[in-house]
Amino acid sequence: MAIMITDECINCGACEPECPNNAIYEGGATWKYSEGTGFSGSGDHPSAGAVNADEEHESGNPDLYYIVTEKCTECVGFHDEPQCAAVCPVDCCVDDPDHEESEDLLLAKKAFMHL
């Protein structure tokens, strides 16, 4: 299951530098697969299909920090627990019930982004 940031977010930014996949962005910021990963060019993402590393994507939230589901691996393969949740002072980094993912899929996403 990917992680999401709830509306209780206070925009402190503590979570952003902790993400090993650079999957957390400030509200209003656009994102790319290439940011903070080793992925370049084009490829078949394990859950998103054909993607381009440098294609710019719209912000996931105009006002609050947000997590890009396609880049989130719950820190699997990096840490024992999601680091965003571990440092969040208001406990707003929680499991996203709309994006349940197996450990195998999370590891495949990690491998895809960090060649």
Rosetta blueprint (number, residue, H / E / L):
1 M L
2 A L
3 I E
4 M E
5 I E
6 T L
7 D L
8 E L
9 C L
10 I L
11 N L
12 C L
13 G L
14 A L
15 C L
16 E H
17 P H
18 E H
19 C L
20 P L
21 N L
22 N L
23 A L
24 I E
25 Y E
26 E L
27 G L
28 G L
29 A L
30 T L
31 W E
32 K L
33 Y L
34 S L
35 E L
36 G L
37 T L
38 G L
39 F L
40 S L
41 G L
42 S E
43 G E
44 D E
45 H E
46 P L
47 S L
48 A L
49 G E
50 A E
51 V E
52 N E
53 A L
54 D L
55 E L
56 E L
57 H E
58 E L
59 S L
60 G L
61 N L
62 P L
63 D L
64 L L
65 Y L
66 Y E
67 I E
68 V L
69 T L
70 E L
71 K L
72 C L
73 T L
74 E L
75 C L
76 V L
77 G L
78 F L
79 H L
80 D L
81 E L
82 P L
83 Q H
84 C H
85 A H
86 A H
87 V H
88 C L
89 P L
90 V L
91 D L
92 C L
93 C E
94 V E
95 D E
96 D L
97 P L
98 D L
99 H L
100 E L
101 E L
102 S L
103 E H
104 D H
105 L H
106 L H
107 L H
108 A H
109 K H
110 K H
111 A H
112 F H
113 M H
114 H L
115 L L
